Amino acid sequence: MSQPLLQVKDLTLSFGEREVLSRLSLVVSPGERIALLGESGSGKSLTALSLLGLLPKTCKAQGEIYLNGHSGNLLEYAEKAWRKLRGREIGLIFQEPLTALNPTQLCGQQLIEAARLYLGLPLEEATTTAREWLHRVQLPDHERIMASFPHELSGGQRQRILIAMAMLANPKLLIADEPTTALDTVIESEILQLLHRLCEEEKMALLFITHDLAAARYIAEEAILLKSGETLESGPISRLVDQAETEYGRRLVKHNARLFNNRRWVINELDDKSRALLNMENLSLSYSVKTDWMGRPLAWLKAIDGVSLQLVQGEMLALVGQSGCGKSSLARCISGLSKADHGSIKWADAQAEHQDIVLGQIPMVFQDPFSSLTPNRQVGQQIEEVVRRLNPNGQASELKNESTRLLERVGLDPSEYYSRKPNQLSGGQRQRVAIARALATQPKVLIADEVTSALDAPLRHKLMQLLHQLCREDGLSLLYITHDLALALEWADRIAVMHQGQIVDLFLPAKKDEQDRHQVTTKLLDALKLTI
């Protein structure tokens, strides 16, 4: 029987008196793939940092970590010893490639630097190795990728570069920390397949950190489930998904949309007689992507190309598509943040002279509430500020009462949350505050742009329940922009598929498998089936 590659015994991490990981033990054999599962704050990423000697100085680590071929407890290693392990023996793929890559260096330079550092290669051989790995991670356009800065590439391309950088020294263990969270369904499936193939080819062990059980089931053999730093379950991933032993494990499975492809949480109550509220006709929008020395446009990118769409009162219309298809550009046009080059957006039930949309009538809830909320102000004050704009002569008590009501409407206790600042809230709580602030404008239509993409499954489910209630109980029309087709199939009344600036498909979730579906829809559905 072969020696274990990695052994972790009773790993405990704490910040002062607060324990964030309690007595975690795991064993990774050569070539084995293990998933570390749990919600945000469960201790997954800190575990990964402890295996690389990258824990914050304020974090105290206790326990033992042993790596085959190296003597002693890794937790007792000095920084100089860790540098001989990172990249060479243990590779790491970060969650957000745009922040993990150096924005001031070309991608080729960063790959070559890694090859020279980890493998000790001269420049010419390091360049050849970098190109070989770009080919292996399915980026065949070597010259363009090597000569590009990170911001000039798509999210999927940046993630492939991180994979190449983490694997080019052929480490014994690869740690992938939420590597697919921010990617659309198609790119995510491609990255998962790529990781699976490369680990098999290189006989490399994988520690896959995620809150997505569907992705974990596809790529891993064993799993460890954490909650608030405690180990709740461990064993085969198939058993965890099909026969979870704890209520927490069953809840994670239940709220994962991709594990239940044909499930609906809501009944479609809208019919053909439902009243249209908003009409979009022949919308087009182009961006200048190249200018001459005087700033005059030389080349244009058509972000929206002749889009016509209706939004019905009280419905949740999901706008689905891959990154870069024009979803957010369309949202900005509807909300008035961008002006369309051609076409019109009008209220369907108003008098002709009042049909045009006024800026502020259709608020947007953005993907990252932490950056859209003011960090140094109480959340109640931020909601009250919007209420005051609609009622400038209102009494202070009236404004506060309305702000309090809005917090209650989104499921937050005002006595507990009114005086908090954004950094004192969880991701789901911040997103609810952002929704409350948008509702302060008393809108008929709300745009939610990827509002659930950074949340784990239970929080995502709760937020979708809230959005559904706003549609059904308050009559709000919701344009829900997402790359998560599984979530749209569970909750939306209709689904519009966007591709290269156009709406190429529009259908009811129950009719997703009909033969007349567009090929782009079929591609999205096929990618979804990978992890089912």
Secondary structure, DSSP 8 states (H G I E B T S, - for coil): ----SEEEEEEEEEETTEEEEEEEEEEE-TT-EEEEE--TTSSHHHHHHHTTT---TTEEEEEEEEETTS-S-GGG--HHHHHHHBTTTEEEE-S-HHHHS-TTS-HHHHHHHHHHHHH---HHHHHHHHHHHHHHTT---HHHHHT--GGGS-HHHHHHHHHHHHHTT--SEEEEESTTTTS-HHHHHHHHHHHHHHHHHHT-EEEEEES-HHHHHHH-SEEEEEETTEEEEEEEHHHHHHS-SSHHHHHHHHT-GGG-TT--SS-----TTS-EEEEEEEEEEEEEEEE-TTS-EEEEEEEEEEEEEEEETT-EEEEE--TTSSHHHHHHHHHTSS--SEEEEEESSS-GGG-B--TTSS-EE-S-HHHHS-TTS-HHHHHHHHHHHH-TT--HHHHHHHHHHHHHHTT--HHHHTT--GGGS-HHHHHHHHHHHHHTT--SEEEEESTTTTS-HHHHHHHHHHHHHHHHHH--EEEEEES-HHHHHHH-SEEEEEETTEEEEEE-GGGTT-TT--HHHHHHHHHHHTT-
